Amino acid sequence: METGIPAGTGMTGDEPEWRGLPPGLLRMRRLLLAVWTAALALAAGLLPGLLAGPAWAACALLPVALGAWGWRLLGRNWRSWRYAERADDLLISRGVLWREQTVVPYGRMQLVEVTSGPVERWFGLAGVQLHTAAAATDAAIPGLEPAEAERLRDRLTELGEARSAGL
């Protein structure tokens, strides 16, 4: 059956095919949270414990409790991120409490770049940053596998050039 949708657009019928972020992003963010939580707990427990007495070492429990809460929030936030390639635009959806969906038309894209900092490279991740003529519609997809980030960059660049040629 012919759907009229070009092959490889990530669409099946009327609904786009949503893709989530790889679990490496969640692992990276949780490791960073654990490192910062441990450092804060050590500082919050050691300093008051030495200066004011051993009972004040219980101050270390506050950063630990906040770290546990952050651990759960990071998981919810990671699950909320997704993106879909449609025939004429890219959809990016994110957010738990405040859902945000960004639609970036291929013809409006001016620059698509792949970025990867040292920690991201250590975890084998890269991000895709989309720049458009209107700064308000710039968008990013963090924590992709480098091969997927490069594939997405090449595809978006190709589609952007094809769509903007008619302007």
Steps between C-alpha positions, in 0.01 A plus 500: 500500500638842399493755784643799313768537766860488380698198614726559798303791646429311821125518448243226492160626391395817684707449815871581506741233618633635830854417612618528859846586623753222567548381861860623498375856554315395815807310627721805438266740676449267796875449539553877503221533756657231720843666485361843592275353770793315658716815496223712653415237761864475599532877534164537676582223749871542553522875559215531753606171662853626559409856595179458701501140615418150372122552516528765231642238259136409437493806270641260239154342475354805326716474184443122498122548514514762226720269291247216535221734393712621205569138400128441452447832321781426256331174402166671441664777298699253288183302418321820394748584220417373151528611141340408167588569141198584286474575130537879539628560852669364810305464825671516839295432813616528859392587851320336790302776670518750217486308172670678214481396137719674243431473129793596278417517126785364290493805272566734796816324618814703444754296693504151651798417720610200700665578834666277757681611816760291682252333735260428213783349295599280795143364505488472119240777454452804280235769467336655195443876502262651243521869411226677307442855376290572810703449817183404689469180297855376552485148636731230633492124545748396772666168571478318168741231392761665270399296194134599546596865557703504179224322306246749627728795419557376145132427442382833642761689299397319182129563561565861602691571178229335291218695671677838500591473129142592412505826701 
